[in-house]
Amino acid sequence: MNKQTIAIDTPFVRPDVYGSLSVPLYTNVSFEFADAAQMADVFTGRKKGPDYARVENPTVNNLEHRVQRLSGAAHVSAFNSGMAAISNTLLAVSAQGKNIVTSRHLFGNTLSLITTTLRNFGVGAKLCDLTDLDEVESAVDDDSCCIYLEIVTNPQLEVADLQALSAIARKRNIPLIADSTVIPFTETSLHELGVDIEVFSSTKYLSGGGTSLGGLVLDYGTFPDFNQRIKGDLLFNIGAYMNPYSAYQQTLGLETLNVRYQRQASNALHIARGLRGIKGIERVTYIGLEDNPFYELARRQFGPTSGAMVTIDLASKEACFKFINSLNLVHRATNLFDNRTLAIHPASTIFGNFTEQQLADMDVHDTTIRLSVGLEDPEDILADIRQALGQ
């Protein structure tokens, strides 16, 4: 079936007793067992079924099942935020004395997780330019546990060659782990490009209107021990499982993901083109623009759409603040891929606790504004941007 059909009409893991068409919301903690033997079998994993809502819940299971059907992943695990999905994934593959090969071009909290939090537990970080394959080859060593990247970086909008990185990872028998938050998992098959484990914040496109927090881990089954570490160890011992209400909201969001995303991506391209030539804007960055240096690679890897993140550069930080303060329609808020268009100054917010040298190393500039394009009429968004710039 077509992905849109799968997103809507995938049967529940277990039929609802009342025949509900919408996924039922189970908010309870405990589940009744027929007898002691069944209880023992479920708790020890010999049989499938909910035992305790901290590690298994029917509403969350249904979301995981639909995503598994859509992605072709061997296993899907839902967590209570995108950062929980990332941190549990990296904990599952790393250990004291190991190192993670990655880039400085990462979301601020992800970079802090790798360079500070995990380092406190004896896990090293090797930061390199993932678009320079020779540099990546040199960085990977016998103690490397994975190569980790964002398929489109935030906010630099950099794209690395996944198949080439996968070839390097294969030589060392380590997984290639990719954060696909900027391009929905339904738009491309990262596994076919060599990605072993995919993570993304379901808070973004999946939830739709910024309704709920969540993160998903898609395990493509190429490293058999990984699922056991996630499901049998970390999910039990850290307790970052997605809550059922978020799973309910995100299941509803999944049903409309395709139509919303296509409109947002179309809007983003229209706006990126329209921003060029507006007085006061010194640079427009969007991987869907034909003269973008990553345009061809992005098309080859992700298909005809390019996501809903656009950045613009103005003359100074002061100009950025004045612009943001002058917006009327576009919202001053963090988050990505809400139904509404959002604007933020990354250097002073998401990356606000990094030093000037760290910001320079990460290519996060004081002059950059990140736009998350929503579902409004694109001409209305452009009109608001023009008036905010005094046009």
N, C-alpha and C positions, 0 to 999 in steps of 0.2 A: 504494500500500500504506500501511497504518497505520505511524506512525513507529516503534512498537515492533518491527514486522516488518522495517522497513528497517534498524534498528540491529543486528539479528541476522543477517539473510539477504542483505545487500548482497554481491554477488560480489566476489572479490578483483580488484585492478587487472589482474593476470595470473593465470591458473589455476595452482594449486600442482601441481607435477609428481607429487606423491604423493597428491593429493586430500585434503589436510588440511582438516578442518572448522574448526578454530581457526586464527587468523591465524598464519602462520609467523614466527618471530623470526630476522631476519637481523642478525647482529652483526658481520659482516665490513665491511671498509673499502673494498675495491676490487671491481670487476666486470669480467668478461671480455667483450671485444668480438669480433665475427666477423672484422672487418678494419679497416684504418685509416680507410676512408671512414665506416663506422658510428660509430667513435670520434669522429671530427671532427663528425659530425652531432649526436650526443648532447651533446657538450661545448659546442657553440655554440647548442644549443636548437632546431635544425632538426627534430630527432626527439626524442620523449619516451622517457626511460629513465634508470635510475640510472647515474651516472658515478663519483661519489665520495661516500662516506657523510656527509661534512660538509654536503652540500647536497641529497642525494637518497638515500633508502633505502626499499626495498620495504615494510618493516613500517610506517614512518612514512607512506608514500604511502597505504597501506590505511586508516589512521586518517583521514587528510585526506579521502580519497574517501568514506568513510562519513559524515563530518560534512558534507561538501558535499551528499551526497544528502539528508540529514536537514534541512539548513538552507535549501537552494536557493541557496546562495552561488555566485557565479561562480568564486571561487577560495578555497581554504583553505590556510593556511600554519601549520605546527606549530613551536613554539619550545620551548626547554628550561625555561621558567618563565613564569608569568603576567607578571612584570615584563619579561622579554625580549620577549614579545608586545607589551606596551604601548610599551616604549622603541623597538623597531624600527618600530612603526606611526607613532609621533610623529616619528621621524627621517625616515620616508618622506614625510611631508607638510610638514615644516618646512624652514626654511633661515635663514641669518643674516639678521637684519632682520625676520623674520616674528614673529608672536605667536600664542599659543594661548589661546583664550577658554575658561575653565573655572571651577570652583568651589573654594572652600576646603574643601568637604566631599568630600575624597578620601582614599583609603587613604594612610597616611603616606609610604610610599616613592614612590608616584605623585606626590604633591604635591612631594616633594623633587626628584624627577626633573625636573618641570616648572619649579619655581622656583629650583633651584640648578644641577643638572647641565646641562640644556639652556641655561640662561641663560649659563653659561660659554662656550657655543658661539654666543652671539649671538641666541638665540631668546628672545623675551619672553613674559611671562605676564600675562594680564588676568583677575584673579580677581573674580568677581561672583556674585550670587545667581541661580542658574539657574532658580529658580521665579519670578523677577521678570522678565517678558519685556521690559519697557521698559529695565531695566538691561542685559539681554543685548544688545538692539538698540543701545544706546549704546556698549557695549564693543567690538562687532565693527566693525573698520575695514578699510581697503584692504590693510593688512598682515597681517590675520588669516589663518591657514592652516587653521584648523579650530575647531569647537566640540567640546569633549571633556567627557564626564560618566560617572558611574556610574549605571546605571538605578535602583538602590537603593543609597544611600550607606552606607558602613561606617565607623563604627558609628551614624551619626545616623539612618539609616533614612528618608532623604528621597527623594521621588520627584518628578521634573520631567516636564513635558509634552513628550514626544518629538516629536509632530507639530508643536507650536508652535515648538520649537527648530529642527526641520527647515526650517520655512518661513523662518525668519531666515537659516539657513545657505544655503538656495537663492538668496535674494536676492543674496548675495555670492559665489555659486558656490564655496563651500567645503564640505568634508565634515562631516557630523555623525558623530562617533566615540563609541561607547558601550561601556562595560565592563559586561558582563552576568553577572558572576560570581555574583551573589546569586540570580538566577533562571535556571535552565538554558535554554540556547538552544532546546531542544526544546519549551519550554512556550509560546513566543510567537514571532511573526514580527516582529522589530524592523525588518526592511526595509520591511514594509508600514506601519510607523509613521514611516518617513522616515529611518531610520538607514542610513548608507552603508557604514560599516565597524564591525564588531563584534569586540571582543576579550574574552577571559575566561581566567581561570586554570583550566586543566583539572586542576590539582592538587586541586581542590575536589570538586564533585559527580562529575565524570567518573572520577577515579581510584578513587572509592569509599572504601576504607578508609585513605586517606592513604598510598597505596602509592608514589606517584611524582610528581615535579615535571613541570609542563608548562604551556604556554599556547598558545592558538589564535587566529588572526586570520581572520575571515570577511569577505571582500571581496565586496560585492554588485554590483560591476562598474559603478557609476555614475561612478567617476573612473578612466578607462582606464589612466592612467599609474601608478596606485598599485601594481598587481600587478607591473609591470616593476621598480619601485623596490624592492619587497620581495624578489622572486624573483631579479632579475637584478643587483641591487646589494648590498643589505644582507645577504642570506642568504650570499652569497659572501664579502663583505668583513668582516663582523663575526663570523660563525660561531656563531650562537646556535640552530642547528637542534636539534630534539628528538632525544634519543637513542633508539635502537630499542627498548631494554628498556622505557622509559617508554611508548612508543607501543604496545607489546604489552600492557602492563598496562592502559592506558587504553582500548584497544579492547575488552578484556574488561569493563572497567567500563562502557563505553558500552552494552553489551548488557543490563545490568541497571539502567541509569540511571533509567529511567522508574519501575520498581517501587520502587526505593530512594527516589527523590525524593518520590513520592506519599506514602510512609510518613513521611518526614521532615517534609514540609510539614504533614501531618495531625497529627503529634506536636507540631509547633511551635504550631499553633493551639490544640490541647488544653492545652498547657502555658501559653501566654500567657493563656488564659482562667482556668486554675487558679491562676495566680500572683496574680491580683487578690484582694485581701482578706487576703492573708497578712501578718501583723504584721511590720513591719520593711521591707517593700518599699514605697517611696514612689511609684514610677511603673513601669509596664510598657509597653514600646513594641514593637509588632508591626503591620505594615501590613495584616495580615489581620483585625485587630479592627475592628468596624464603626464605632466612634467615633474611629478613627485619622484624622487630617486628610487622609491620602493614600489612604484606603481605596478610594474610588470611582475615582480616577485609576488606582490600581494594578490594580483589577479590569478596567478598560477596556483597559489596556495589556498586562497579563500574564495575564489569565484568572482562573480560580477559585482558584488556589493562590498563596501569598504567600512562598514561600521558607522557610528553616529557621534564620533569624537572629532572635533575640529579645534585647532588652536590658531590664535592670532597673536602677533607681536606688535606692540605699540612702541612709542619712543622711549618710555621710562616707566618705572614703578608708579610714579605719581600719576602718569597718564592712565595707567591701568586702573588705579584706585578711583580716579575721577570717572572713568568710563563705567566701571561696575556700579558706582553710586548713582549714575544717571540712568540706569536701565529701568524701564517701566514694565515691560512684558516679561522679559527674561528674568529668571529668579536668581537671586544671590544665595546659592546653596551648594553644599557638597553632595555627592552621589553621582552616579552615571546612569544614563539611559532610562531615566524617569520618563513618564508621558509628557512632562513639562521640560522646556529648555532651561538649562542651568548654566551659570557662569561662575568661575572661581579663579582666583590668582594662586596657582599652585605653590610658588616659591614662599609665600608668606603664610600658607595654611597647611596643606598636606605635607610640605617639606619645611615648615616653619622652624623646626627645632634643629635643622642641620646648619653647619657653619657655612660661611661664604665659599670656602675652598671645597667643601663637600658638594655644595650646589653646583659649583663649576665643574667638578669631576663627573657629576651626574647629568650635565647639560640641562639643568633646570634654571631658567633665566628669569630675572626680575621683570622682564618685559613681556612675559607670556601670559595670556589668558586662555583657559581651557573652556570650551563650549561643549556641553552635552546636549545634542540636538533632540528635541522632543517631537510631538505630534501636531503642534500648531501649524497653521498655514505658514510656509517658509517665507512668503513675502512680508507677513506681519513681523516675523522674527528679524528679517533684514531691515525693516523700517525702524524697529526699536534700536537696532545696533547703529543705524545711521544717525538717529536723533541723539543717541548717547554720545556719539562722536561729534555732535554739533553740526551735522550735515542737514 
